Structures are given as C-alpha cells and as structure tokens.
Amino acid sequence: MRQTIIQFLDEQNGKRFSIHDLAHALNIHGSTDFKTLSKTVNVLEREAVIMPNKHNQYTLIKFTKHYTGTLDLKAKGFAFLKTDRDEDDDIYIPPHNVKDAMNKDRVLVHVSKSPKGFKKEGRVERVLERNYTHLLGTIIKRGDTHFLIPDDKGIRSDVIIRDKHLNGAKTHDKVRGKIINYNHKHTMLLKVTDVIGHMNEPGVDILSKILFYDVDPAFPSDVIEAAKQHQTLSDDYGNRRDLRDHMIFTIDGEDAKDYDDAVEIRRLENGNYELGVHIADVSHYVKENSALDKEAYARGTSIYLVDRVIPMIPEHLSNNLCSLMPSVDRFALSCVMEIDGEGRVKHHDIFESVINSKARMTYRDVNAILNGEQAMKEKYAFLESSIHHMAALADILRIQRTARGSLHFESNEPVITLDDAGRAKDVRLLERGESERIIEEFMLIANQTVAAQVDWMELPFIYRVHEAPKEEKLGKLLTMANALGFRVKGNKEITHQELQKLLKKVEDTASEKGINTMMLRSMQKAVYSEHNLGHFGLAFTHYTHFTSPIRRYPDLMVHRLLREYIINGNMSGDTVSHYRERMPSVAKESSERERSAINLERDVLDMKMAEYMSSRIGEVFEGHISSVTNFGIYVTLENGIEGLVHISELSDDYYIFNEDLLMLIGEHTNKIYRMGDIVNIKVESVNIPEGQTDFTIAKE
C-alpha cells in the first residue's frame, strides 16, 4: 500500500488528493482496505513523505515548499538544513526558527524565499528523529547540581547528571553519557557511562572527538591475537618473484611508520622507462571474513590525527610485518610498467613478489638531492640516478595527464605542532616539493593501470570514481568567472581543457583563490563504486585505489581481487557471483567510513587551530576571503586557519548577498566583499571544542 500511494502521487506531479480521492483513484473498496489506506497515509505524513494542506489533501513532499534533512546547528544559534533531496545549497534557518531542534536531528522544514537576498530560508516545523542517544562533554557543578556542558554546542538544553549517575566522574572531567530522559521541559537527564579524563589532561580533547565519532581507538583482543599469529615472514615464497636484489626503496613523510609503497625505475635500451610500484601484500595476512578482515572492513580506513594514528589493522602488521621497512624481506604485490616518452603504458605485469627495500627515503631527502644538496647526494649516491630518472618520468606523466585535461589543484595542508601539554604551539602549511609529486604520479599511473586491466576483463571490481560536475554548479562558476573578466567557452558542457585554461588564466591574480575554491566546490565528491564511471578530476577513464592496503579497505579488496583473477586465475562462476554481490556494500561502506574519517580529522585540526588562536584574541592578521555566504565571509590566514566574519559584524553598511557572483555588496556604499579579496581581520573569539574562530574586519 505504501509503495502504491507514493508511486501514484509521484505520477500526479503535485496534484493533491484527500484520503477519499486516493481511495477512489486506487480503486479501494471495503472498510478493511480503507482502514489500511488511512493508516498508511498517517504513517507517510508522520514520516514527512507526504504533506497535507489545510484541507487534508496530500501530495509528495517534493512538490511542496517543505524539506526534510539533517540540521547543522551553529553555536551562534542559526542553522543550516542539509536536505535529503539532491539540492545544491543548504537551507539557512535563523535562530528564532530553529525551535527545540538540536544539532544533527532529522527535521521537517518549511522554506520561503528570503526578502534579504538569501536563496532559501526556512523554519523547523517538527523534529522527525533525534540524533543523539549519548553525549560527550565536560562536567560542571552549579550549586548542588552537576551538569554536562556538551562538546556539541548545538545542544542547547540543560543536561543534568544526578549524583547516583556520576559513575565516579568529578567536576571538570570529560565524560560520555547515555541520555535517559530526552528534552523534557528543555532539560535532559544523563547517566555517565565513560570517564575520559580531566579536561586539561593532554590528549583528552582529541580522545573526546574520537569517541564523538564512535571510533574505538583500541582493537578487540581477538583481533590483536589474530595479528600476532603472524610473527615472521614465511620461508615459503611460493611462486613469488624474487626482487630482493632490485634497487627498490620507499619515499614517505618524516613521521610515516606504515610504508605501504616502494618504487624502482630503470631506463631500457629502447629509451622507455620500466617503473615498478611495489605495494605491501596485506591480503596475504588479512584473509577474507577473518577477524582481521571484519575489523578492517568496519574501520574502513586509518585515521591520521594531530597526536596519533588510529590504524585500520593492528600495528603488529601495519607498522611491522606488512610495512616495507628497509633492509628486511617483505611480501609485495607488484605492478611493473613499461612507459614510453609520451607517458603511455606499453606493457605491464601484475604479480606477487618478495622485496628488500634498499632505503627509507623521506620527501625532504629526495627534494634535497633534486635541489643539488651535496651532503645528501653523497649519502644516497647509490640512488641518485634512480631519483633523477624518477623525476624525469614524473614530468612526462604529469604533462601527459595535463594534456588529457586533468585538473591540478595545489593545496597545502596545515601542520600543527603540539607542546608537552598537548596544546597547539605552531600552525604552518606543509609545502609540497618535487618528491611528493613524483610519488603522486607513480601511484596514479599504477592505480589507473590496475583498473584498466580488470575493467577489460569485465569482472566485479571496486573503482574510485568522480562524476562530472552538475550543470547548475558549473553555471555558477562561469557566471562568477565572467563577472571577474575571465571568459570560458562552453555552456552546458565544458571541457576539461577549458577548465584548465581558466585555472591558468587566474594564476597569480587576485581572483586565483576565489576561482580555485569555486571550481573545487563545483566538483562532485569522489567515492567508491562497483561501476566504472571514470574520474572527472583526473580525466581518467579507469581508476581505482590499489596503493595503500595498510590504511584503506578498498585497496585491500582490490589486492584480493587481483590475486583471485590475475595471479590465481580464478574466474569461476561462484567467485564472480560472490564478488559481484559483495562489491556494492564494500563501495558504499568504504565511502561512508572515508567521509566520517575525513570529518574527524578535520574536526581535530579545527579544534587545535582554534586552540592556537585562543592566545591571539585581539591580534590583527592579513588573510584572503575563502568563502562568501549569506551570513558572512570566511577568511583564511597565511597558515591555513579559517575564521568567520559574521554579517552582523559588518556594521558599516547593510550588506546584500549576491548569490550568482558570491559577493556581499553594501547597500549604500557599494562596498564589495568577494572570494579572493585580501582583508585585515582581528581575532574576536574562539570556541575550541567546536573548532570555530570568529573574526571582525580590522579598523584601518
């Protein structure tokens, strides 16, 4: 009945029907069937799938001015609705229209056109589903009563903890607790389940974020024991190719401990390059459906935080037996490619191997050699020719990729240094050098080669896909570019090359950061899929993730598939059916775990950057406008820290938001704030747990 009603109303394109009209249209007769219809309509209305008007006539919610979605409630009281529909923009909800909804609740919102230039403004009509069953926060005491100050400032109710529910927690402890009475008269009752530690203990703030995302930093005992079953490398190499005498080495960051990729290169007599990309053979140890595999699948990815790494598989494997450490034998899955001077892969081979890395190189070491630093050249004289060959091949691959239309967005990630107390003492941008680009190109070509091989075989696989931008978002980019004086050819369909030209045109101009930001936002998110949909940003027709099985589950699955299909030659009907059935859930779960890990990593970075700025209240800095919204402007400083100048702080005029050009324009002064503009700001306030920094425009 449910599906029948939804399908019927969908076909009516917004026409409304009373229950009696529906009964007539659906040919429902008899009291029993009518009662079932009425109950189903009531359920659909309660779930906000259908909406009534004042005459109790129904249509699907998508034909109304109502939206459902998840509330993103800000500390200042306003919120945004992340809609369930495939909409481009979140809906702004002013503080007085949030009602009793809390952060991350699923809500029903009525939307109207704002008279102040906002695209859509809404009001919460009701909460459909509460998000929280547990809360994290800090215990305080007022009088004789203990309260929890939630880490999530979107929780605006008082949270009371009775003495019998403290579970040993004390004032100023960070805790996690179970909600035992939800939002009764704007209060909640909480029972402490976990005491994390005193709020000022080093690392407690980050541990709180980890638990907030429901991530367990420790492995179950059975998983640790399963990892310890693998004590040493097996003496039985089977059919593995012995590459231990090859000039293979790793290139990683200074702090890396899990070395999952190693490279080698040699120049062939025909002038081509032979590039070997050797990846840690994690699937040799982590068998499908084992305790290790189930835990890796549930985690999905390793998580890299400011003060720790939460690995996908236990450190006994990730930092030891699987890691391609120097001067020890290690099992690998190798992809060796012959690449010509045009960057084309002429031949390739994928096979099991045993390797012995000749050096643990860092990006800094390799950059020093390429920059001609004599001491480093002498130290690694046995690798110098390989490194220069690698740089030459990486240039060829990058030129070839650019010619195909691959989009290059250079972005430097903030790096935070902590003091002994675990507080942020320095924030700087990590500069990328030539060595980082070498490894990037080599991993890209290996991932592309592997994906093309399996796609040609027409077997179940997991791809890394990035679909083309949506028309509307590209349209906004073009409107903005044209307004800034940068013409782009094309209308509904814009080629990679035209987008490349735009990036080149704005290089080193005042508009560069704004156009780069806008183009990035016009792109869809890269995800995992069982279907080969190509990768728009890289301009690849085939792409997967093969090179990081220690830290990404999709890569581990790709290794497993390569072993079955190519190495073992197992393409039986049962095998193909098994993986065809499994791939959709692996792709979906891996994408979700990746998004959650990225959000956790970003939240910890934001928290520590806010902590760093907390000692700089009142100081003035120069920054560029990185985003313009209907509620203010975001300004990014030279070290990568971003803060909000709320529109209420722009007190010299009444500013109107121009959505097409992404500008705030003063009604009387015509003063303009737009992406890429340089401004001087003053640090006004910070909210450390929420990772929010607020700026004001500095007076001249």
Secondary structure, 3 states (H helix, E strand, C coil): CHHHHHHHHHHCCCCCECHHHHHHHCCCCCHHHHHHHHHHHHHHHHCCCEEECCCCCEEEHHHCCEEEEEEEECCCCCEEEEECCCCCCCEEECHHHCCCCCCCCEEEEEEECCCCCCCCEEEEEEEEECCCCEEEEEEEEECCEEEEEECCCCCCCEEEECHHHCCCCCCCEEEEEEEEEEEECCEEEEEEEEEEEECCCCCHHHHHHHHHCCCCCCCCHHHHHHHHCCCCCCCCCCCCEECCCCCCEEEECCCCCCCCEEEEEEECCCCCEEEEEEEECHHHCCCCCCHHHHHHHHHCECEECCCCEECCCCHHHHHHHCCCCECCEEEEEEEEEEECCCCCEEEEEEEEEEEEECCEEEHHHHHHHHCCCHHHHHHCHHHHHHHHHHHHHHHHHHHHHHHHCCCCCCCCCEEEEECCCCCEEEEEECCCCHHHHHHHHHHHHHHHHHHHHHHHHCCCCCEEEECCCCHHHHHHHHHHHHHCCCCCCCCCCCCHHHHHHHHHHHCCCCCHHHHHHHHHHHCCCCEEECCCCCECCCCECCCCCCCCCCCEHHHHHHHHHHHHHHHCCCCCHHHHHHHHHHHHHHHHHHHHHHHHHHHHHHHHHHHHHHHHHHHHCCCEEEEEEEEEECCEEEEEECCCCEEEEEHHHCCCCCEEEECCCCEEEECCCCCEEECCCEEEEEEEEEECCCCEEEEEECCC
